[in-house]
Amino acid sequence: MGLVPLGLPAWAAKERTAVQVWKDPNCGCCKDWVVHLEQAGFKVTVQQTGNADARKRLGMPDALGSCHTAEVAGYAIEGHVPAKEIQRLLREKPKALGLAVPGMPVGSPGMDGAIYQGRKDPYDVLLVAKGGATSIYQSYR
């Protein structure tokens, strides 16, 4: 006779951090970035409406734009930001607008599929101040 495992009560389950994402419904790299976040433990809700309005509403400068915009715990996230940098942001809680990876650098999460044959371009994750000034939060080389 085998044992049947019992599920954890709802109060014991670890709550996943919610992330709201705005993206174009036809963008495959955005879908891959969402999967990257989900695999890192985030609970992602996607709006298939494009991201220009969300970027503007969140105050992210257009010059830092990418193909998707997200919001997590009051921070704006622009582009292919690695989940571990978002987790770091949430731990450190700097006074900032959020993080950005401008453009779509090959090798960043979501831009790392088989089609790129392992290519990895260098890129920086930028910490974006509320006025729009940036500093390098993490470099990927």
KOLRO-624081 format. One line per field, with one value per residue: residue number from 1; residue in three letters; x, y, z of N, C-alpha, C in turn. Coordinates in nm, 4 decimals, decimal comma. Layout:
<rs>
pos = c(NUM / ...);
code = c(ALA / ...);
n_east = c(X / ...);
n_north = c(Y / ...);
n_up = c(Z / ...);
ca_east = c(X / ...);
ca_north = c(Y / ...);
ca_up = c(Z / ...);
c_east = c(X / ...);
c_north = c(Y / ...);
c_up = c(Z / ...);
</rs>
This chain:
<rs>
pos = c(1 / 2 / 3 / 4 / 5 / 6 / 7 / 8 / 9 / 10 / 11 / 12 / 13 / 14 / 15 / 16 / 17 / 18 / 19 / 20 / 21 / 22 / 23 / 24 / 25 / 26 / 27 / 28 / 29 / 30 / 31 / 32 / 33 / 34 / 35 / 36 / 37 / 38 / 39 / 40 / 41 / 42 / 43 / 44 / 45 / 46 / 47 / 48 / 49 / 50 / 51 / 52 / 53 / 54 / 55 / 56 / 57 / 58 / 59 / 60 / 61 / 62 / 63 / 64 / 65 / 66 / 67 / 68 / 69 / 70 / 71 / 72 / 73 / 74 / 75 / 76 / 77 / 78 / 79 / 80 / 81 / 82 / 83 / 84 / 85 / 86 / 87 / 88 / 89 / 90 / 91 / 92 / 93 / 94 / 95 / 96 / 97 / 98 / 99 / 100 / 101 / 102 / 103 / 104 / 105 / 106 / 107 / 108 / 109 / 110 / 111 / 112 / 113 / 114 / 115 / 116 / 117 / 118 / 119 / 120 / 121 / 122 / 123 / 124 / 125 / 126 / 127 / 128 / 129 / 130 / 131 / 132 / 133 / 134 / 135 / 136 / 137 / 138 / 139 / 140 / 141);
code = c(MET / GLY / LEU / VAL / PRO / LEU / GLY / LEU / PRO / ALA / TRP / ALA / ALA / LYS / GLU / ARG / THR / ALA / VAL / GLN / VAL / TRP / LYS / ASP / PRO / ASN / CYS / GLY / CYS / CYS / LYS / ASP / TRP / VAL / VAL / HIS / LEU / GLU / GLN / ALA / GLY / PHE / LYS / VAL / THR / VAL / GLN / GLN / THR / GLY / ASN / ALA / ASP / ALA / ARG / LYS / ARG / LEU / GLY / MET / PRO / ASP / ALA / LEU / GLY / SER / CYS / HIS / THR / ALA / GLU / VAL / ALA / GLY / TYR / ALA / ILE / GLU / GLY / HIS / VAL / PRO / ALA / LYS / GLU / ILE / GLN / ARG / LEU / LEU / ARG / GLU / LYS / PRO / LYS / ALA / LEU / GLY / LEU / ALA / VAL / PRO / GLY / MET / PRO / VAL / GLY / SER / PRO / GLY / MET / ASP / GLY / ALA / ILE / TYR / GLN / GLY / ARG / LYS / ASP / PRO / TYR / ASP / VAL / LEU / LEU / VAL / ALA / LYS / GLY / GLY / ALA / THR / SER / ILE / TYR / GLN / SER / TYR / ARG);
n_east = c(0,0840 / 0,0746 / 0,1880 / 0,0049 / 0,0959 / 0,0435 / -0,0869 / 0,0517 / -0,0875 / -0,2680 / -0,1652 / 0,0952 / 0,2283 / 0,4732 / 0,4441 / 0,4407 / 0,6129 / 0,4382 / 0,4350 / 0,3626 / 0,3280 / 0,3632 / 0,3285 / 0,3857 / 0,1522 / 0,2573 / 0,5252 / 0,7894 / 1,0279 / 0,9604 / 0,7731 / 0,9448 / 1,1017 / 0,9117 / 0,8647 / 1,1181 / 1,1083 / 0,8957 / 1,0063 / 1,1930 / 1,0414 / 0,8566 / 0,5228 / 0,3574 / 0,1639 / 0,0326 / -0,0203 / -0,1387 / -0,1005 / 0,0877 / 0,3658 / 0,4187 / 0,2424 / 0,2416 / 0,5138 / 0,5365 / 0,3472 / 0,4666 / 0,6924 / 0,9345 / 1,2094 / 1,1889 / 1,4250 / 1,5456 / 1,4080 / 1,2590 / 1,1269 / 0,9314 / 0,7622 / 0,7563 / 0,6088 / 0,6910 / 0,6398 / 0,6155 / 0,8277 / 0,9575 / 1,0327 / 1,2251 / 1,2602 / 1,4891 / 1,5671 / 1,7553 / 1,6164 / 1,7480 / 1,8556 / 1,6289 / 1,5341 / 1,7427 / 1,7087 / 1,4634 / 1,5383 / 1,7339 / 1,6041 / 1,6421 / 1,6125 / 1,4635 / 1,3500 / 1,3500 / 1,4703 / 1,6537 / 1,7167 / 1,8183 / 1,7097 / 1,7550 / 1,9518 / 2,1411 / 2,1635 / 2,0746 / 1,8152 / 1,5462 / 1,6326 / 1,7975 / 1,7620 / 1,7759 / 1,8046 / 1,9979 / 2,2350 / 2,4054 / 2,5345 / 2,6432 / 2,6033 / 2,7690 / 2,6150 / 2,4525 / 2,2753 / 2,0753 / 2,0346 / 1,7705 / 1,7096 / 1,4550 / 1,4366 / 1,5296 / 1,8015 / 2,0799 / 2,2665 / 2,5150 / 2,3973 / 2,4449 / 2,6827 / 2,7030 / 2,9218);
n_north = c(-0,1172 / 0,2119 / 0,5406 / 0,8402 / 1,1550 / 1,4517 / 1,7712 / 2,0995 / 2,3274 / 2,6224 / 2,8549 / 2,7843 / 2,7697 / 2,9220 / 3,2560 / 3,3809 / 3,6444 / 3,8960 / 3,9945 / 4,2266 / 4,2370 / 4,4123 / 4,3701 / 4,3167 / 4,1167 / 3,9430 / 3,8982 / 3,6880 / 3,6760 / 3,8142 / 3,6432 / 3,4345 / 3,5621 / 3,6008 / 3,3322 / 3,2782 / 3,4428 / 3,3190 / 3,0661 / 3,1407 / 3,1796 / 3,3869 / 3,5216 / 3,5762 / 3,8068 / 3,8779 / 4,1404 / 4,1811 / 4,4167 / 4,5794 / 4,7931 / 5,0668 / 5,2587 / 5,1684 / 5,1976 / 5,4773 / 5,5541 / 5,4450 / 5,5974 / 5,5414 / 5,6312 / 5,6817 / 5,6470 / 5,4334 / 5,2208 / 4,9008 / 4,5889 / 4,5046 / 4,5923 / 4,5957 / 4,5742 / 4,5505 / 4,5202 / 4,8003 / 4,8930 / 4,9794 / 4,7757 / 4,7422 / 4,5817 / 4,3070 / 4,2149 / 4,0206 / 3,7716 / 3,7327 / 3,9823 / 4,1336 / 4,0095 / 4,0778 / 4,3580 / 4,3715 / 4,2744 / 4,4624 / 4,7079 / 4,9807 / 5,3421 / 5,4117 / 5,4288 / 5,1925 / 4,9090 / 4,8639 / 4,7138 / 4,8308 / 4,8131 / 4,5009 / 4,2891 / 4,0176 / 3,7075 / 3,7858 / 3,7138 / 3,5602 / 3,6436 / 3,4427 / 3,2062 / 2,8987 / 2,9809 / 3,1777 / 3,0488 / 3,0192 / 3,2635 / 3,5518 / 3,8753 / 4,1527 / 4,3324 / 4,5805 / 4,5980 / 4,8506 / 5,0715 / 5,2757 / 5,6017 / 5,8018 / 6,0449 / 5,9732 / 5,9444 / 5,7202 / 5,4363 / 5,1806 / 4,8745 / 4,6040 / 4,4316 / 4,2327 / 4,0322);
n_up = c(0,0000 / -0,1004 / -0,0034 / -0,0046 / -0,1053 / 0,0775 / -0,0009 / 0,0539 / 0,2908 / 0,1917 / 0,3208 / 0,3661 / 0,1297 / -0,0754 / -0,1677 / -0,4929 / -0,6594 / -0,8252 / -1,1648 / -1,4091 / -1,7542 / -2,0591 / -2,4005 / -2,7556 / -2,9299 / -3,1201 / -3,0762 / -3,0433 / -2,8896 / -2,6632 / -2,5477 / -2,4817 / -2,2881 / -2,0885 / -2,0170 / -1,9098 / -1,6794 / -1,5424 / -1,4957 / -1,3119 / -1,0935 / -1,0796 / -1,0922 / -1,3717 / -1,5533 / -1,8644 / -2,0901 / -2,4057 / -2,5648 / -2,6785 / -2,5839 / -2,5636 / -2,4443 / -2,1785 / -2,1126 / -2,1236 / -1,9252 / -1,6969 / -1,6838 / -1,8052 / -1,9972 / -2,3518 / -2,4942 / -2,3739 / -2,4578 / -2,5420 / -2,6610 / -2,4843 / -2,1784 / -1,8254 / -1,4957 / -1,1603 / -0,8241 / -0,8004 / -0,9500 / -1,2734 / -1,5498 / -1,8244 / -2,1257 / -2,1962 / -1,9273 / -1,7050 / -1,4868 / -1,2425 / -1,1882 / -1,1487 / -0,9192 / -0,7471 / -0,7454 / -0,6103 / -0,3624 / -0,2764 / -0,2999 / -0,4156 / -0,4371 / -0,7101 / -1,0528 / -1,1989 / -1,3875 / -1,6955 / -2,0102 / -2,2852 / -2,6297 / -2,8001 / -2,7080 / -2,8299 / -2,6707 / -2,4261 / -2,1803 / -2,3413 / -2,5843 / -2,6542 / -2,7886 / -2,9876 / -3,2511 / -3,2486 / -3,2227 / -2,9975 / -2,9774 / -2,8022 / -2,7264 / -2,5731 / -2,3029 / -2,0956 / -1,7883 / -1,6873 / -1,4140 / -1,3570 / -1,2714 / -1,1101 / -1,2475 / -1,4934 / -1,5367 / -1,5752 / -1,4499 / -1,4527 / -1,3571 / -1,3740 / -1,5656 / -1,8579 / -2,0157);
ca_east = c(0,0000 / 0,1584 / 0,1459 / -0,0396 / 0,1484 / -0,0546 / -0,0458 / 0,0706 / -0,2006 / -0,2484 / -0,0832 / 0,2347 / 0,2880 / 0,5439 / 0,3771 / 0,5283 / 0,6048 / 0,3620 / 0,4928 / 0,2698 / 0,4060 / 0,2953 / 0,4081 / 0,3167 / 0,1073 / 0,3300 / 0,6685 / 0,8357 / 1,1306 / 0,8899 / 0,7174 / 1,0571 / 1,1398 / 0,8077 / 0,8960 / 1,2374 / 1,0628 / 0,8154 / 1,0989 / 1,2628 / 0,9485 / 0,7637 / 0,3873 / 0,3525 / 0,0409 / 0,0726 / -0,1154 / -0,0961 / -0,1462 / 0,2028 / 0,4210 / 0,4483 / 0,1629 / 0,2899 / 0,6440 / 0,5102 / 0,2779 / 0,5619 / 0,7972 / 1,0595 / 1,2447 / 1,1842 / 1,5622 / 1,5825 / 1,3031 / 1,2765 / 1,0033 / 0,8305 / 0,7744 / 0,6927 / 0,6038 / 0,7000 / 0,6548 / 0,6300 / 0,9414 / 0,9446 / 1,1351 / 1,2203 / 1,3430 / 1,5328 / 1,6379 / 1,7594 / 1,5375 / 1,8297 / 1,8725 / 1,5016 / 1,5346 / 1,8367 / 1,6402 / 1,3604 / 1,6073 / 1,8051 / 1,5048 / 1,6967 / 1,5191 / 1,4836 / 1,2354 / 1,3554 / 1,5827 / 1,6339 / 1,8136 / 1,7717 / 1,7249 / 1,7300 / 2,0830 / 2,1465 / 2,2218 / 1,9972 / 1,7004 / 1,4468 / 1,7083 / 1,9019 / 1,7123 / 1,8619 / 1,8261 / 2,1179 / 2,3491 / 2,4949 / 2,5960 / 2,6114 / 2,6582 / 2,7774 / 2,5115 / 2,4431 / 2,1470 / 2,0856 / 1,9476 / 1,7133 / 1,6616 / 1,3222 / 1,4498 / 1,5735 / 1,9464 / 2,1101 / 2,3975 / 2,5245 / 2,3585 / 2,5183 / 2,7315 / 2,7145 / 3,0244);
ca_north = c(0,0000 / 0,3310 / 0,6617 / 0,9498 / 1,2804 / 1,5568 / 1,9039 / 2,1996 / 2,4204 / 2,7459 / 2,9506 / 2,7388 / 2,7830 / 3,0489 / 3,3444 / 3,4255 / 3,7876 / 3,9249 / 4,0808 / 4,2616 / 4,2604 / 4,4626 / 4,3313 / 4,2936 / 3,9783 / 3,8617 / 3,8980 / 3,5610 / 3,6921 / 3,8559 / 3,5199 / 3,3612 / 3,6329 / 3,5683 / 3,1964 / 3,2944 / 3,4940 / 3,2154 / 2,9624 / 3,1973 / 3,1843 / 3,4997 / 3,4996 / 3,6761 / 3,8351 / 3,9440 / 4,2212 / 4,1740 / 4,5447 / 4,6631 / 4,8456 / 5,2109 / 5,3284 / 5,1279 / 5,2620 / 5,6187 / 5,5633 / 5,4123 / 5,6992 / 5,4920 / 5,7097 / 5,6108 / 5,6153 / 5,3053 / 5,1296 / 4,7669 / 4,5331 / 4,4821 / 4,6691 / 4,5252 / 4,6395 / 4,4565 / 4,5852 / 4,9442 / 4,9231 / 4,9571 / 4,6886 / 4,7614 / 4,4951 / 4,1713 / 4,2166 / 3,8869 / 3,7541 / 3,7480 / 4,1252 / 4,1777 / 3,9585 / 4,1636 / 4,4871 / 4,3563 / 4,2586 / 4,5852 / 4,8157 / 5,1158 / 5,4467 / 5,4188 / 5,3990 / 5,0505 / 4,8552 / 4,8588 / 4,6632 / 4,8915 / 4,7332 / 4,3578 / 4,2267 / 3,8726 / 3,6411 / 3,8215 / 3,6239 / 3,5807 / 3,6605 / 3,3407 / 3,0817 / 2,8208 / 3,0558 / 3,2616 / 2,9567 / 3,0416 / 3,3967 / 3,6385 / 4,0097 / 4,2193 / 4,4322 / 4,6272 / 4,6222 / 4,9862 / 5,1182 / 5,4002 / 5,6903 / 5,8578 / 6,1512 / 5,9175 / 5,9188 / 5,5772 / 5,3863 / 5,0376 / 4,7906 / 4,4793 / 4,4135 / 4,0963 / 4,0329);
ca_up = c(0,0000 / -0,1114 / 0,0667 / -0,0899 / -0,0485 / 0,1046 / -0,0449 / 0,1578 / 0,3033 / 0,1160 / 0,3947 / 0,3694 / -0,0030 / -0,0934 / -0,2621 / -0,6012 / -0,6887 / -0,9470 / -1,2674 / -1,5168 / -1,8756 / -2,1781 / -2,5169 / -2,8816 / -2,9307 / -3,2178 / -3,0471 / -2,9866 / -2,7861 / -2,5409 / -2,4912 / -2,4215 / -2,1655 / -1,9899 / -1,9700 / -1,8252 / -1,5501 / -1,4762 / -1,4488 / -1,1957 / -0,9820 / -1,0843 / -1,1430 / -1,4778 / -1,6263 / -1,9883 / -2,1674 / -2,5462 / -2,6196 / -2,7081 / -2,4587 / -2,5675 / -2,3431 / -2,0453 / -2,0917 / -2,0951 / -1,7954 / -1,5904 / -1,6812 / -1,8625 / -2,1165 / -2,4800 / -2,5366 / -2,3124 / -2,4988 / -2,5953 / -2,7162 / -2,3799 / -2,0551 / -1,7142 / -1,3662 / -1,0485 / -0,6929 / -0,8178 / -1,0375 / -1,4172 / -1,6070 / -1,9694 / -2,2084 / -2,1625 / -1,7989 / -1,6440 / -1,3645 / -1,1214 / -1,1602 / -1,0912 / -0,7816 / -0,6732 / -0,7290 / -0,5075 / -0,2331 / -0,2400 / -0,2956 / -0,4326 / -0,4779 / -0,8548 / -1,1381 / -1,2311 / -1,4637 / -1,8401 / -2,1077 / -2,4101 / -2,7507 / -2,7905 / -2,7245 / -2,8459 / -2,5542 / -2,3069 / -2,1676 / -2,4457 / -2,7089 / -2,6420 / -2,8468 / -3,0771 / -3,3748 / -3,2323 / -3,2252 / -2,8844 / -2,9813 / -2,6887 / -2,7377 / -2,4427 / -2,2741 / -1,9575 / -1,7236 / -1,6337 / -1,3072 / -1,4075 / -1,1653 / -1,1380 / -1,3460 / -1,6206 / -1,5401 / -1,5638 / -1,4093 / -1,4800 / -1,2438 / -1,3959 / -1,7033 / -1,9097 / -2,1205);
c_east = c(0,0893 / 0,1008 / 0,1072 / 0,0130 / 0,0367 / -0,0007 / -0,0271 / -0,0554 / -0,1664 / -0,1565 / 0,0642 / 0,3048 / 0,3541 / 0,4732 / 0,4777 / 0,5056 / 0,5369 / 0,4375 / 0,3868 / 0,3547 / 0,3149 / 0,3852 / 0,3211 / 0,2741 / 0,1850 / 0,4785 / 0,7103 / 0,9390 / 1,0685 / 0,8311 / 0,8276 / 1,1038 / 1,0396 / 0,8330 / 1,0160 / 1,1970 / 0,9831 / 0,9044 / 1,1780 / 1,1679 / 0,8525 / 0,6267 / 0,3604 / 0,2131 / 0,0804 / -0,0457 / -0,0616 / -0,1344 / -0,0335 / 0,2491 / 0,4453 / 0,3707 / 0,2102 / 0,4237 / 0,6246 / 0,4479 / 0,3730 / 0,6787 / 0,9314 / 1,0907 / 1,2422 / 1,3223 / 1,6100 / 1,4898 / 1,3496 / 1,1392 / 0,8978 / 0,8661 / 0,7019 / 0,6907 / 0,6050 / 0,7250 / 0,6806 / 0,7478 / 0,9051 / 1,0621 / 1,1204 / 1,3152 / 1,3843 / 1,6200 / 1,6382 / 1,6826 / 1,6219 / 1,8560 / 1,7436 / 1,4929 / 1,6276 / 1,7736 / 1,5389 / 1,4204 / 1,6662 / 1,7124 / 1,5648 / 1,5861 / 1,5452 / 1,3523 / 1,2328 / 1,4813 / 1,5495 / 1,7508 / 1,7640 / 1,7968 / 1,6934 / 1,8616 / 2,0756 / 2,2212 / 2,1524 / 1,8764 / 1,5892 / 1,5091 / 1,8223 / 1,8593 / 1,8110 / 1,8947 / 1,9555 / 2,2452 / 2,4519 / 2,5633 / 2,5514 / 2,6817 / 2,6680 / 2,6636 / 2,5153 / 2,2977 / 2,1628 / 1,9870 / 1,9006 / 1,6577 / 1,5272 / 1,3275 / 1,4968 / 1,7223 / 1,9705 / 2,2496 / 2,3979 / 2,4976 / 2,4327 / 2,5590 / 2,7376 / 2,8096 / 3,0519);
c_north = c(0,1246 / 0,4479 / 0,7684 / 1,0793 / 1,3824 / 1,6905 / 1,9971 / 2,2845 / 2,5513 / 2,8440 / 2,9120 / 2,7527 / 2,9199 / 3,1318 / 3,3930 / 3,5739 / 3,8085 / 4,0228 / 4,1017 / 4,2983 / 4,3108 / 4,4346 / 4,3232 / 4,1461 / 3,8871 / 3,8470 / 3,7693 / 3,5773 / 3,7381 / 3,7336 / 3,4418 / 3,4284 / 3,6057 / 3,4289 / 3,2005 / 3,3434 / 3,3890 / 3,1045 / 3,0090 / 3,2167 / 3,3012 / 3,4541 / 3,6107 / 3,6836 / 3,9188 / 4,0166 / 4,2287 / 4,3021 / 4,6322 / 4,7297 / 4,9962 / 5,2875 / 5,2949 / 5,1944 / 5,4077 / 5,6350 / 5,5382 / 5,5105 / 5,6540 / 5,5724 / 5,6247 / 5,5695 / 5,4818 / 5,1936 / 4,9965 / 4,7177 / 4,5004 / 4,5638 / 4,5919 / 4,6138 / 4,5323 / 4,5368 / 4,7354 / 4,9871 / 4,8959 / 4,8708 / 4,6984 / 4,6655 / 4,3656 / 4,1672 / 4,0746 / 3,8835 / 3,7755 / 3,8944 / 4,1839 / 4,1317 / 4,0416 / 4,2999 / 4,4794 / 4,3352 / 4,3899 / 4,7060 / 4,9565 / 5,2151 / 5,4721 / 5,3940 / 5,2493 / 5,0134 / 4,8543 / 4,7894 / 4,7161 / 4,8007 / 4,5868 / 4,2824 / 4,0736 / 3,8125 / 3,6769 / 3,7279 / 3,6596 / 3,5997 / 3,5581 / 3,2059 / 3,0181 / 2,8949 / 3,1393 / 3,1798 / 2,9865 / 3,1772 / 3,4773 / 3,7715 / 4,0712 / 4,3200 / 4,4685 / 4,6325 / 4,7573 / 5,0070 / 5,2567 / 5,4799 / 5,7493 / 5,9727 / 6,1026 / 5,8934 / 5,7693 / 5,5538 / 5,2369 / 4,9606 / 4,6579 / 4,4727 / 4,2650 / 4,1006 / 3,8927);
c_up = c(0,0000 / -0,0328 / -0,0348 / -0,0295 / -0,0312 / 0,0576 / 0,0737 / 0,1698 / 0,2326 / 0,1880 / 0,3943 / 0,2344 / -0,0157 / -0,2008 / -0,3663 / -0,6278 / -0,8234 / -1,0365 / -1,3746 / -1,6378 / -1,9866 / -2,2971 / -2,6406 / -2,8859 / -3,0254 / -3,1880 / -2,9762 / -2,8770 / -2,6543 / -2,4709 / -2,4198 / -2,2929 / -2,0541 / -1,9323 / -1,8764 / -1,6856 / -1,4731 / -1,4207 / -1,3274 / -1,0771 / -0,9791 / -1,1366 / -1,2433 / -1,5399 / -1,7468 / -2,0514 / -2,3102 / -2,6211 / -2,6719 / -2,5795 / -2,4563 / -2,4599 / -2,2019 / -2,0145 / -2,0522 / -1,9563 / -1,6789 / -1,5823 / -1,7360 / -1,9886 / -2,2440 / -2,5276 / -2,4797 / -2,3572 / -2,5532 / -2,6396 / -2,6121 / -2,2563 / -1,9467 / -1,5909 / -1,2593 / -0,9215 / -0,7041 / -0,9033 / -1,1825 / -1,4625 / -1,7578 / -2,0385 / -2,1414 / -2,0371 / -1,7416 / -1,5113 / -1,2398 / -1,0884 / -1,1039 / -0,9457 / -0,6938 / -0,6445 / -0,6150 / -0,3687 / -0,1856 / -0,2263 / -0,3087 / -0,4663 / -0,6255 / -0,9255 / -1,1686 / -1,3060 / -1,6122 / -1,9087 / -2,2416 / -2,5303 / -2,7242 / -2,8073 / -2,7308 / -2,7267 / -2,4249 / -2,2983 / -2,2665 / -2,5826 / -2,7134 / -2,6988 / -2,9434 / -3,2065 / -3,3691 / -3,2207 / -3,1173 / -2,8812 / -2,8602 / -2,7081 / -2,5978 / -2,4258 / -2,1269 / -1,9143 / -1,6550 / -1,5194 / -1,3505 / -1,2894 / -1,2061 / -1,2370 / -1,4816 / -1,6316 / -1,5187 / -1,5081 / -1,4357 / -1,3508 / -1,2504 / -1,5410 / -1,7361 / -2,0280 / -2,1704);
</rs>
